Amino acid sequence: MDDDLVTRATVVVEARGTALSEAGDVVIPLRGGTITSGHLAGNLADLVTGRVTLGEGPRVFKSVGMAWEDLVVAAAAYEAWTRQEGP
């Protein structure tokens, strides 16, 4: 995403700390002074629980691909597969 879109958007991130250090779409405008960390409207938990105030402009969700999510999905897929196979 370009800095202009990020600046105009309500930005929600998967996890604030990770996004501030690893998400180039957030880190680059931060380092360039286009936005501050306060520009982030919230994280995924905030969004799901209704604590994010949505602005008038575009809305952006920035995921950083956290490994624990992959593990949860893999465990659920394995459990579903073993139930289908039976005893």
N, C-alpha and C positions, 0 to 999 in steps of 0.2 A: 504494500500500500504506500502511496506517496504521503508526504508530510501534510499536504493540504487536506486530504481526506481525514487523516487522523485528527487534525486540528478541528475540523468541523463536526466530527462524530462524537456520539456518546460511546465511549470505549469501555467495554467490560472485558476483563481478563480472566483466564482460568485460575491463576494464583498470582497475586500482586508481586510478591518477592521474586518469583521466578520470571515473570514478565519483565520486571524492571532490570533484570540482569541478563536475560537470554533472548527475549523477543525483539528481533531487529526492528520490526514495525513500530515498536514502542521506544526502544533504546535510541534509535537514530534521531527522532524528533526531540527526545529528551536532551541528548547531548548537543543538538543544534540550537536548543533554546526555544523551539517552536511550541513545546508543551512543557508542563511540569508534572511531577508525579501526582499532583492533585487533580490533573485532568482525567485520570482514570475514575470512572463512575462507580466501580466496584469490581468484585470478583464473581465467580460462578455461583457461589453460595448466596451472595447478596442478591443476585439476579433471580435465583430460584425462590428465595423467600420474600421477594417484592421490595427489597431495600434499595433498589437502583431507581433513581429518578431519570426517566428518559427525556432527552432533549428533542427539539424540533428537527434537527438535522439527521444525517445518516447514523445508523447504529452498527457498531463493529464489535464482534466477539473475537478475541485473540487467544487461541489455544497454543500451548507450548509443548504438547505431547508428553505428558507426565507418565513415567514408567509404571507407577502404581495403578493407573487406569488400565493399562494393557494387561497387567496381572489380574485385575478383577474380571475383565472380560474373558481372559483365557480360563480362569477358574470356573466361571459360569458356563462357558462352552463345554468344558470338560465334564462338569456335573450333569449337564443336559445330555451329553453323549452317553455317559455311563448309565443314566436312567433309562435310556432307549435300549441299551444293550441287555438290560436285565441282569439277574443274578447268575 
